[in-house]
């Protein structure tokens, strides 16, 4: 990722001082806007949660999570991303957020450290996904939640598009609801909830366009497309295949109580 130039930094400092940045609509993808809403904005927050964001990139979503939680840590193996996130953290208002440029297995957090762990479309890129989930289960507090998304691409039927996406985006594997549920259960996680995202024809057409032309839809256009996708998804067949899977699971509570994950659907 290219480092921000002086003009970009000056503009961002103005936006951050005004409290305008970070905002999820500063992403360039309508899929990321709605994915964030599904995974983060629909949860209940107390403002006291200790949170980990795995694969945080430059930290846009981490800062937004941080405004809702008590203390949030962003983790990414790419030091350039983390350097940029740490620059942002000097100016972002609201939330206690820090960043680590290490692999999860190398950090060694104590058992039962986090109330919530997020991972937004990261797991499909990691060969050692079983070890990652086992470590998440270990460092979650009893009753704590793992909340994440992965690629399924079940709705993309063109084999050439799937091959191109897998190659260009370094996807190790795509998941099905069945394979993901089994994987989570084998990792010792319970109360598993899955939701298929982006079932509509519009979502499939936009995602296919993204594979061919890149997923930068433009900031203003991404917001408009997100609004269109909301309407299209509401009208999509409930059993149609989708593009992403959203997942909620938790470490079994030591006793009664603990957080209840959100339902699979809005009904």
Secondary structure as GFF3:
##gff-version 3
##sequence-region A 1 267
A	DSSP	alpha_helix	6	17	.	.	.	ID=ss1
A	DSSP	three_ten_helix	24	26	.	.	.	ID=ss2
A	DSSP	alpha_helix	30	36	.	.	.	ID=ss3
A	DSSP	pi_helix	37	41	.	.	.	ID=ss4
A	DSSP	beta_strand	50	54	.	.	.	ID=ss5
A	DSSP	alpha_helix	60	66	.	.	.	ID=ss6
A	DSSP	beta_strand	71	75	.	.	.	ID=ss7
A	DSSP	alpha_helix	79	89	.	.	.	ID=ss8
A	DSSP	beta_strand	97	100	.	.	.	ID=ss9
A	DSSP	alpha_helix	104	107	.	.	.	ID=ss10
A	DSSP	beta_strand	114	120	.	.	.	ID=ss11
A	DSSP	three_ten_helix	123	125	.	.	.	ID=ss12
A	DSSP	alpha_helix	129	139	.	.	.	ID=ss13
A	DSSP	beta_strand	140	151	.	.	.	ID=ss14
A	DSSP	alpha_helix	159	168	.	.	.	ID=ss15
A	DSSP	alpha_helix	177	186	.	.	.	ID=ss16
A	DSSP	beta_strand	189	197	.	.	.	ID=ss17
A	DSSP	alpha_helix	201	213	.	.	.	ID=ss18
A	DSSP	alpha_helix	219	235	.	.	.	ID=ss19
A	DSSP	beta_strand	244	251	.	.	.	ID=ss20
###
